[in-house]
Amino acid sequence: LDLGPVHESVRRTGRAVVVHEASRTLGLGAEIAARVQEECFYSLEAPVLRVTGYDMPYPPSRVEEEFLPDLDRVLDAVDR
């Protein structure tokens, strides 16, 4: 996992939003957010936010769209 470009972006912008489809707890996004927090703490102007699937077992395909993060949820995190 090459986080160098991510760290450069955070140092330039002061912000980070991590988006992934897995559940919030124990997902890859949690690891990325933790590493960004550790490496770029003094560059951050806001907390690292995560936009993820909900903390529940992955749903059947007929309700998958409600589980996955959508554009509105991502934009809400960016606005925060």
Secondary structure, DSSP 8 states (H G I E B T S, - for coil): ---HHHHHHHHHHS--EEEEEEESTTSHHHHHHHHHHHHHGGG-SS--EEEEE-SS----GGGHHHHS--HHHHHHHHH-
